[in-house]
Amino acid sequence: MSSMTDQTDGALPPESAEPEKPQRPREPAFNLPFGLVVILAVLVGIHVVRTYFLSVAADNELVFNFAFLPARYDHALSDQSLAWLWTPVTYSFLHGSWEHLIFNGFWMVAFGAPVIRRIGMARLAVFWCLSAIAAVALHTVFHWGAMIVVVGASGVVAGLMGAAARFVFSPSGRISRQFAHLNRRLPIAEALSNRSVVMFAGIWFLTNLLIGLGLFAFGGPGGIAWEAHIGGFLFGFFLFGLFDPRD
């Protein structure tokens, strides 16, 4: 085999050589926004501390003071601590089990990443708090006064999924992991008539209906209920325009 620098009489001149085809850039399998990595690290860190460092009594005290309980609002607020004030948000940072946390983390990676890339961390912080509140607000409507411990970021994840449904689908119905945040935000009426959005939302609501009927459950005891999922999703879907800096 001859060296590439040696030329013979039968060799092709350089100008007749076939030009190299430009390589199409690949989308990396994992390229998460830094803010999302921080959120996941905080959620994991909290659960590590609860699981491996707190006693059972200390963890129960933490859950009582930072988880959401509908029963708090069936009593005079002046007769209790101020936990009623912050628990509609802080419950979203606690999880009932590692399975519950991993499940929420998976969907947060899938749908939280494009939302964070689109609106940034400052708007996301507000979105997180309000979607968490919307989620347990609907849950409380169905379980007024109930002594039910509600924990988990599921309501916020549902809000992120509802928000993402407004812009992640390309005209072909596909989702680009890295560039979905650049798509045009669909007006509500257009989103409700978009085949990809309707199919996505339909499957999502069907899954939560099965959860409500007790045919499917995940996350173990303490996972937030299907009503909270719906409250978060509706908030994200209908009110995402208030957080979106793009037209």
N, C-alpha and C positions, 0 to 999 in steps of 0.2 A: 504494500500500500504506500503510495507516494505521499510526501509531505504536502500540506496545503499551500506552501510557499513555492513549491516546484511546479512549473508549467511545461506542458508538452505541446507539440504542434496541434494535437487534437483537442486541447482544452478550450472551453468556452471563454470568450473575452469577458472581463468583469461586467461590462455594460449589459451583456445578454443574460446574466444570472437572474434567476427568479427573485423578485424582491420579497423580503420577509413580511409576513402578514402581522399586523399589529395584534398583540394579545389583548383579549377582552379582560378587563379587570374583574377579579372575583370579589364577591361580597364575603367578608369574613364571617365565619360561623358565629362568633361572639365578638361584638364590638359595642359594648354598652356605654351609655352616657355615664360620666363620672358620678353625677348626682344619684343615678339609680343604684350604682354600686354602693354609695354611702348609705342609702336607704336600706338596702338589703343587709349591709353589714350591721346597721343599728338594730334591725329586727332580729337578726341572728344573735347579736351580742346580748340583747335583752333576754332572749330565750335561754341562752347559755347560762347567764347569771341565775335566772329563775330555776333552771333544771339542776345545776351542779353546785351552786354556791349558797342558795337560800334554804333555810329549813322549811319544813312543811308549814309551820305556823307563820313564818315570815312571808312565804309566798301567798298563803291565804289572805294575809293582811294586805299585801300588795294588790292582789286581785280585787279584794273588796273595795279598795280605795281608788283603783284606776280602771276597772272593768265597768261596762255599762249595765245598769239594772233598771228596767222599766219601773220597778216598785218605788224607786226614789221619788218619782214625780206624782205618786199617789199619796204623798205625805207632805205636810207643811215644810217648806224649804227651810224655814227658820228653826225647825226642830232637829235639823241634821247638819252634818258637816258640809263644806263647800264642794264635796266630790261630785254633786249633781252638775256643777258648773263645767268641770274639765273632762269628766268621763265620756261625754259624747264624742270626744276626739281621742283621748288616751287609750280607750279600749282597742283602737285599731293597731296599736303597737304590741299588743299581747296576743299570744296564740295558745290554743289548747293542747297542742302536741307538735312534735317535729313534722309529722305528716301534714298537719294543717298548715304549718309555716312553709314547707316545701311546695305544697300545692299552690298557695297564694303567690309564692316567689316565682314559680314557673309562669303563671299568667301575668304577673307584673312585668317580667322580662319581655314577654311577647307583646303586650299592649301598652305597658308603661313607657317603654323606650321611645316609641315614636311620639308619644304625647310630650314627654320631657324634652325631646329634641325640638319640638315645635313651640312650646310655651316657656321653657326655661324653669329653673328651680324656684324662683321667687313666686311666680304664678302657681307653680305646682304645690307649693306649701299652702296657699290659700285654697286651691282646688282640693287638696287632701283633706283639710279640716272640714270644708263645707260638704264634701261628698260623704265623709264619715258621719257627719250630723244628719244629712238627708237619709242615709241608710238606716240609722237607728230610729229616726223619726217615724218612718213607715213601719218599722218593726214594732214600735211602741203603740201605734194605732191598732195593731192586731193583738197586742199583748199588754194592754194597759194595766198597770199595777202588778204585773206578774213578777215573781222573784226569780227571774231568769238571768243568769250571768252570760253576757254577750262579750265575746272577745274576737279579735282577728281583723286582718286588713281586707277581708273579702268584700266588704261594702265599698271600700276605696278602689279595689281592683275592678269591681263591677263598674264603678264610675269611670275608670280609665278605659274600660272596654266600650262603654257607651260613647265616650268622647272620641275614641279612635274610630268608631264606626262612621263618624262624620267625615273622615278624610283619608283613611288608610287604603281604601280600595281604589285601584287604578281603573280607567275605563274598561279594561279587559277583565276586571274582577280579581286580579292578582294583587298580592301585597309584596312590596320590596322592603326587605328588612332595614336597609340603610337609607332609603330615599322616600319612604312613605310620608314623612313629615312635610315634604315639599308639595304634596298634592293640594288641590283646591278643596276648601271646606264646602261640603254640600249644604245648601239650605235645607231646613227641616223637611219641607214638602218634597224636595227632590230626593233627599235621603230615604224617605218613606216609600218612594216609588222606584228606588234603585234595587235591582234584583239581588246584587251581592249583599247589600246592607240588610234587606228584608230576610234573606236566607240566614245570614249570620245571626240577626236578632231573633228570628224564629227558633233556630236551634238552641240559642241561649235561653230563651224563655221556656222552651219545652224541657230543657234540662232542669231548670229551677222548679218547674211544675212537678217533675218527678221527685225532686227533693221534698217539695211541700207535701206530696202524697206519701212520702216515706219509702218510695221505691228505690231511691238512691241517696246515699249520705256519705259524706267524706269529711274528715277533719276531727272526728272524735267528739267527745263531750265538750261543750263550751264553744264550738264553732258557731259563727253567727248564722242566723236563720235565713231562709230563702226570701222572706219579706224584705230583709235588709239588703240582700243582693239586688232586688228589683228597685228599691229606693235609690241605691247608688247608681245603677245603670240609667234610670230615668233622669237623674240629676245630670250625669255626664252627657247623655245624648242631647237633652233639650237645652242645657245651659252652657255647653262648651263654648259657644260663641262669645260669651262674656270674658273668657280667659284667653281666647285665641288672638294673638297679635296680627295674624294674617287676615286678609280680606276673604 
